[in-house]
Amino acid sequence: MITKKLAYGWKYALGVCILMLLAGCGKKKADTITISIPDYQEEYDILTEIAVEVTASPEGADLENLEYIVDSDGIAFSESGIYTGDLEGTFEIRVSCGDVESNTLTVTVVDKAGRAEAERKAEEERQAEEKRREEEAAAAEAEEKRREEEQRQAENLAAQEEALSEEEDRIAREAMEDQESGDASIWIDSNP
């Protein structure tokens, strides 16, 4: 009978140890923790959930008391990863479990819709400025043409006036010559 009790006690102790292991009393402590983002992008939009994978070594190590760490506000943590807030910026995230700390990931968050709107407005302003410059150039060109036309008309008028003056001078000379020749013939005729 004593033999049976020892055999039974040994089985009982082994069963208790197995139950304790299954219950978590014998969980392994993580030596290293690594975090990664599948399909990592250079920039993430605001208000976006980003999946984060956490792995530990040795495999099966206890990760129940993970602490998520971010260098500033703007990032929130959830069960499945991180959630970008409505702040733009570059954020560094990591996790720790006890005294073991993971690698650091850098996440850049931008307001893509805001940037697209800003780019659209900047393009509209650029186009408006270009149109204003074109209109100014066209107005300057029209003003230059108007001045050239006025100059041309003034030159034509001056040329016409000069031609008219020359014609008047010619007519006056001819009239004087006719008068002088008429006076001379009268004078010649009056002295016989």
C-alpha positions in Angstrom: 0.0 0.0 0.0 2.7 2.4 0.7 4.1 1.9 -2.8 0.8 2.8 -4.3 0.6 6.0 -2.2 4.1 7.1 -3.4 3.2 6.3 -7.0 0.0 8.2 -6.6 1.7 11.1 -4.8 4.3 11.4 -7.6 1.5 11.5 -10.2 -0.3 14.1 -8.1 2.8 16.3 -7.8 3.4 16.1 -11.6 -0.2 17.0 -12.3 0.0 20.0 -10.0 3.2 21.2 -11.7 1.6 20.9 -15.1 -1.5 22.8 -13.9 0.7 25.5 -12.6 2.5 25.8 -15.9 -0.8 25.9 -17.8 -2.2 28.5 -15.3 0.8 30.8 -16.0 2.8 30.5 -12.9 5.8 29.5 -15.0 5.6 32.1 -17.8 8.9 33.0 -19.5 10.2 36.6 -19.2 11.0 38.3 -22.5 14.7 38.8 -23.3 14.0 41.0 -26.3 10.9 42.8 -27.8 10.7 43.9 -31.4 7.9 46.1 -32.8 7.3 46.5 -36.5 4.7 48.0 -38.9 3.6 45.8 -41.8 3.5 47.8 -45.0 5.4 50.7 -43.5 4.9 54.0 -45.2 6.9 57.2 -45.1 3.9 59.2 -44.1 0.5 58.4 -42.5 -2.6 60.4 -42.7 -4.1 61.9 -39.5 -6.9 59.9 -37.8 -5.6 56.6 -39.1 -5.2 53.3 -37.4 -1.8 51.6 -38.0 -1.3 47.9 -37.3 1.7 47.2 -35.1 3.3 43.7 -34.6 5.0 43.0 -31.3 7.2 39.9 -31.1 9.3 38.7 -28.2 12.1 36.3 -27.7 12.0 33.6 -26.5 8.9 32.6 -28.3 5.9 32.5 -26.0 7.4 35.0 -23.6 5.0 36.9 -21.3 3.8 40.1 -23.0 0.7 40.8 -20.9 2.0 43.9 -19.2 3.2 45.8 -22.3 3.6 49.5 -21.8 3.3 51.6 -25.0 5.6 54.6 -25.0 5.4 57.6 -27.4 7.7 60.7 -27.3 4.8 63.2 -27.4 1.0 63.5 -27.7 -0.6 62.8 -31.0 -0.5 59.0 -31.0 -2.8 56.7 -29.1 -2.5 53.0 -28.6 -5.1 50.3 -29.1 -5.2 46.5 -28.9 -4.4 46.2 -32.6 -1.8 49.0 -33.0 -1.6 52.8 -32.9 -4.0 55.5 -33.8 -2.8 58.8 -35.2 -4.6 61.8 -33.8 -5.2 65.0 -35.6 -1.7 66.4 -35.0 0.9 66.5 -37.7 4.4 65.6 -36.7 7.0 62.9 -36.4 6.6 60.5 -33.5 8.8 57.9 -32.0 7.0 54.8 -30.5 8.3 51.8 -28.6 7.0 49.3 -26.0 8.4 47.9 -22.8 7.7 45.0 -20.7 9.3 45.2 -17.3 12.9 46.2 -17.8 13.0 45.1 -21.4 12.4 47.8 -24.0 11.8 47.4 -27.7 13.3 49.0 -30.7 12.0 52.5 -31.6 9.8 53.1 -34.7 9.4 56.6 -36.2 6.0 57.5 -37.6 5.4 60.7 -39.6 1.8 61.9 -39.5 0.5 64.5 -42.0 -2.9 66.0 -42.8 -3.1 64.7 -46.4 -6.5 66.4 -47.1 -5.2 69.6 -45.5 -2.1 69.5 -47.6 -4.0 68.7 -50.7 -6.3 71.7 -50.0 -3.2 73.9 -49.3 -1.6 72.8 -52.6 -4.9 73.5 -54.4 -5.1 77.0 -52.9 -1.4 77.6 -53.7 -2.0 76.5 -57.3 -5.1 78.8 -57.6 -3.0 81.7 -56.2 -0.2 80.9 -58.6 -2.6 80.8 -61.5 -4.2 84.1 -60.4 -0.8 85.7 -60.1 0.2 84.4 -63.5 -3.1 85.8 -65.0 -2.5 89.2 -63.3 1.0 89.3 -64.7 -0.2 88.4 -68.2 -2.9 91.1 -67.9 -0.3 93.6 -66.7 2.0 92.7 -69.6 -0.9 92.9 -72.1 -1.9 96.4 -70.7 1.8 97.5 -70.8 2.0 96.3 -74.4 -1.2 98.0 -75.3 0.0 101.2 -73.7 3.3 101.0 -75.6 1.4 100.5 -78.9 -0.8 103.5 -78.0 2.2 105.6 -77.4 3.9 104.4 -80.6 0.7 105.2 -82.5 0.5 108.7 -80.9 4.2 109.2 -81.7 3.6 108.1 -85.3 0.5 110.3 -85.6 2.5 113.3 -84.1 5.3 112.6 -86.6 2.8 112.4 -89.5 1.2 115.6 -88.3 4.5 117.4 -88.0 5.5 116.1 -91.4 2.2 117.4 -92.9 2.6 120.7 -91.1 6.2 121.0 -92.4 5.0 120.1 -95.9 2.2 122.6 -95.6 4.6 125.2 -94.3 7.0 124.5 -97.2 4.1 124.7 -99.6 2.9 128.0 -98.1 6.5 129.3 -98.3 6.8 128.2 -101.9 3.5 129.8 -102.8 4.5 133.0 -100.9 7.9 133.0 -102.8 6.2 132.5 -106.1 3.7 135.2 -105.2 6.6 137.5 -104.3 8.5 136.6 -107.4 5.4 137.2 -109.5 4.8 140.4 -107.7 8.4 141.4 -108.1 8.4 140.5 -111.7 5.1 142.4 -112.1 6.6 145.4 -110.3 9.7 145.2 -112.4 7.7 145.1 -115.6 5.6 148.0 -114.5 8.7 149.9 -113.6 10.3 149.0 -116.9 7.2 150.0 -118.8 6.8 153.3 -116.9 10.2 154.7 -117.9 10.4 155.1 -121.6 
